[in-house]
Amino acid sequence: MGGDNAPHIVLAGANIARLRYPDVRFILFGDEAELAPRLKKLRGLPDVVEIHHTSERVLADDKPSQVVRTGKQTSMRLAIDAVKEGRAAGIVSAGNTGALMAMAVLTLRTLPGINRPAIASFFPTLHGETLMLDLGANVSCDAVNLVQFAIMGEVFAREVLGTKVPTVGLLNIGSEEIKGNEALKQAAQTLRESDLADRFHGFVEGDDIPSGTVDVVVTDGFTGNVALKTAEGTAKLIRAFVREAFQSSNSARIGYVFAKRALDKLRVRTDPRRYNGAMLLGLNGVCVKSHGSTDAVGFATAIGVAVDMVKQAVNKSIAERVASGQADSALAVS
Amino acid sequence: MGGDNAPHIVLAGANIARLRYPDVRFILFGDEAELAPRLKKLRGLPDVVEIHHTSERVLADDKPSQVVRTGKQTSMRLAIDAVKEGRAAGIVSAGNTGALMAMAVLTLRTLPGINRPAIASFFPTLHGETLMLDLGANVSCDAVNLVQFAIMGEVFAREVLGTKVPTVGLLNIGSEEIKGNEALKQAAQTLRESDLADRFHGFVEGDDIPSGTVDVVVTDGFTGNVALKTAEGTAKLIRAFVREAFQSSNSARIGYVFAKRALDKLRVRTDPRRYNGAMLLGLNGVCVKSHGSTDAVGFATAIGVAVDMVKQAVNKSIAERVASGQADSALAVS
């Protein structure tokens, strides 16, 4: 029931995902009176869907601290409970990020050895994709958090993205060792001495995110959130500039006709809906957050992210990696 | 003598600036043996230039803390001294940012009532430009720093950019009052109660920078630096994508021929050289930092920024504004 266009894009998104993942079944948590009539109209979908009725929902401006206490019958909380109790393999929500985070941490708990979960997502680059975390779960992070994010990101890039030897960078304002705050310096030191040393690239800067210098960019949730939104906004601005340029003269308008096919392909390539679905990594359960303003295509992408996480057993791999890292004294900082 | 392409782009840049600002004279600090032969080749420039010889220079990887102690005869330090002693109205350098910052603070001192200077520069937006500060002078900032940056940014937008009633936003990871760290919440509270209240827009997010939601974006140096470089990198990526698209088929190549004029105009509009020249605001003297990798055109832009700051007497206006603000108890936080 969460997000700007719920519940219809959730249903339509599931209908797209159903064709891509024929073995996946869905439990829809929400108001049956709203869901059932829409569901009936999507042929084929009712076969793989069950509705779990609740009339309560989390609103976009509900305070996470409040929702945690009073929202036990909300659609979001009931969906998280289903993951905790093993009735669902993962949850996908387009609702209130803070509430999802707070309730998921409280209900699912973090994986053993992980202090805080992180929000992770992809950036397009010239040659592929960069994974970045944290994108907003933690306003400030200490060195231990950053090291744990590096471990989780490396596992994800290896297991889900199939990068054989993923490289990891710490986001900073210069590549020299003396740059940045104490948490960054300490995290870099720990990573250089850990068994991730061969994959640790050192510090990277903002422009290394879109240029794809490393496979995994690690940062605190404040910086990551600002960087993500600045990149999205800048991409939007440049697209608007290009659109304006093509409308600025008759010759440009003719050029657009010839170039349209190529530009359409580019639009598909950089379509934000292709990058929808941020993962809450480090939880004892699969939890994916969709953009609140996405459409059915974007929501289907977010479902795909959750399916990948389940199929690749990412959480199990992270837990194993952390357990082996803690045997290694260098990672057992505290 | 600083930057990747010194000293020739500095000389060539001055030669461009000379035509734009016929009343400006230049003192070049550096190695006369390198400067004099190049200078002679640029007709007209010797008339407005004097060389102040020194064989020492700050290198790109010199540590600021060291340069401050041992670099008293470097071209950078001598140029700053000239500003302090009133022999120059301002300094423009493409050299080591940390060293410039450290020596400028030590030599020129901050303006009365300003605890820390901030690096400020412009972002292009759809409808004009956004001023952002701090872009890297201060890794962490307290509420007082952020409030002072807001004051300086507002003065600059009003006096130099000519914006009648500039709006100011604090960069955060959400627009709600509960978001962000304590420094941000405290700064927002102070600004809401200050005589900048009518210009204070509240919190803004990363995508508000390129969309131009406010005239002035205030942030700490770490976040600002990451945001700036992420935006630059993303713009570069999208341009590379567009270039690839135009080379991807014969039809697209024909389209490019028709659209070339419009796209060239766009390139000029978003040319990073048009935005070269970051100001060190809050110092008792005009100090402008050029990108180390810029060319003559970019360096001339940076000179123009310094000329504007001198002509508009920005520092005087900031000092007056701070003094009047301190009478106002709300701004006298400490």
Contacts between the chains, C-beta under 8 A, distances in Angstrom:
chain1	res1	chain2	res2	distance
A	61	B	176	7.4
A	63	B	178	7.2
A	124	B	237	7.5
A	125	B	237	6.9
A	126	B	237	6.3
A	126	B	240	5.8
A	126	B	241	7.8
A	136	B	173	5.5
A	139	B	173	7.1
A	139	B	180	6.5
A	139	B	181	5.6
A	140	B	181	6.3
A	171	B	226	6.3
A	173	B	136	5.5
A	173	B	139	7.2
A	173	B	221	7.2
A	173	B	222	5.7
A	173	B	225	4.1
A	173	B	226	6.6
A	176	B	61	7.5
A	178	B	63	7.3
A	180	B	139	6.5
A	180	B	222	7.4
A	181	B	139	5.6
A	181	B	140	6.3
A	181	B	222	7.1
A	205	B	225	7.8
A	205	B	226	7.4
A	205	B	229	5.0
A	206	B	225	7.0
A	206	B	226	4.4
A	206	B	227	6.8
A	206	B	228	6.7
A	206	B	229	3.0
A	206	B	230	3.7
A	206	B	231	7.6
A	206	B	232	7.4
A	206	B	233	6.1
A	207	B	229	4.4
A	207	B	230	6.8
A	207	B	232	5.6
A	207	B	233	3.1
A	207	B	236	7.3
A	208	B	233	7.2
A	209	B	230	5.8
A	209	B	233	6.3
A	209	B	234	8.0
A	210	B	230	7.2
A	210	B	233	4.2
A	210	B	234	4.8
A	210	B	236	7.1
A	210	B	237	4.1
A	211	B	233	5.7
A	211	B	236	7.5
A	211	B	237	7.1
A	219	B	226	7.8
A	221	B	173	7.2
A	222	B	173	5.7
A	222	B	180	7.4
A	222	B	181	7.1
A	222	B	223	6.9
A	223	B	222	6.9
A	223	B	223	5.9
A	223	B	226	5.4
A	225	B	173	4.1
A	225	B	205	7.8
A	225	B	206	7.0
A	226	B	171	6.3
A	226	B	173	6.6
A	226	B	205	7.4
A	226	B	206	4.4
A	226	B	219	7.8
A	226	B	223	5.4
A	226	B	226	6.8
A	226	B	227	5.4
A	227	B	206	6.8
A	227	B	226	5.4
A	227	B	227	6.6
A	227	B	230	4.6
A	228	B	206	6.7
A	229	B	205	5.0
A	229	B	206	2.9
A	229	B	207	4.4
A	230	B	206	3.7
A	230	B	207	6.8
A	230	B	209	5.8
A	230	B	210	7.2
A	230	B	227	4.6
A	230	B	230	5.0
A	230	B	231	5.2
A	230	B	234	7.5
A	231	B	206	7.6
A	231	B	230	5.3
A	231	B	231	7.3
A	231	B	233	7.9
A	231	B	234	4.5
A	232	B	206	7.4
A	232	B	207	5.6
A	233	B	206	6.1
A	233	B	207	3.1
A	233	B	208	7.2
A	233	B	209	6.3
A	233	B	210	4.2
A	233	B	211	5.7
A	233	B	231	7.9
A	234	B	209	8.0
A	234	B	210	4.8
A	234	B	230	7.5
A	234	B	231	4.5
A	234	B	234	4.2
A	234	B	235	5.6
A	234	B	238	7.7
A	235	B	234	5.6
A	235	B	237	8.0
A	235	B	238	5.6
A	236	B	207	7.3
A	236	B	210	7.1
A	236	B	211	7.5
A	237	B	124	7.5
A	237	B	125	6.8
A	237	B	126	6.3
A	237	B	210	4.1
A	237	B	211	7.0
A	237	B	235	8.0
A	238	B	234	7.7
A	238	B	235	5.6
A	238	B	238	4.3
A	238	B	239	7.1
A	238	B	270	7.3
A	239	B	238	7.1
A	240	B	126	5.8
A	241	B	126	7.7
A	241	B	266	5.5
A	241	B	269	6.9
A	241	B	270	6.3
A	242	B	242	6.3
A	242	B	263	7.9
A	242	B	266	6.8
A	244	B	266	7.7
A	245	B	259	7.1
A	245	B	262	4.3
A	245	B	263	5.6
A	245	B	265	6.8
A	245	B	266	4.3
A	246	B	259	6.3
A	246	B	262	6.6
A	248	B	262	4.8
A	248	B	265	7.1
A	249	B	261	6.8
A	249	B	262	5.6
A	251	B	258	5.0
A	251	B	259	7.1
A	251	B	261	6.4
A	251	B	262	7.3
A	252	B	258	6.8
A	252	B	259	4.6
A	252	B	261	7.1
A	252	B	262	3.7
A	252	B	263	7.8
A	254	B	255	7.9
A	254	B	258	4.6
A	254	B	259	8.0
A	255	B	254	7.9
A	255	B	255	4.4
A	255	B	256	6.6
A	255	B	257	7.1
A	255	B	258	3.2
A	255	B	259	2.9
A	255	B	260	7.5
A	255	B	262	7.4
A	256	B	255	6.6
A	256	B	259	6.5
A	257	B	255	7.1
A	258	B	251	5.0
A	258	B	252	6.7
A	258	B	254	4.6
A	258	B	255	3.2
A	258	B	258	6.6
A	259	B	245	7.1
A	259	B	246	6.3
A	259	B	251	7.1
A	259	B	252	4.6
A	259	B	254	8.0
A	259	B	255	2.9
A	259	B	256	6.5
A	259	B	259	6.7
A	260	B	255	7.5
A	261	B	249	6.8
A	261	B	251	6.4
A	261	B	252	7.1
A	262	B	245	4.3
A	262	B	246	6.6
A	262	B	248	4.8
A	262	B	249	5.6
A	262	B	251	7.3
A	262	B	252	3.7
A	262	B	255	7.4
A	263	B	242	7.9
A	263	B	245	5.6
A	263	B	252	7.8
A	265	B	245	6.8
A	265	B	248	7.1
A	266	B	241	5.5
A	266	B	242	6.8
A	266	B	244	7.6
A	266	B	245	4.3
A	269	B	241	7.0
A	270	B	238	7.3
A	270	B	241	6.4
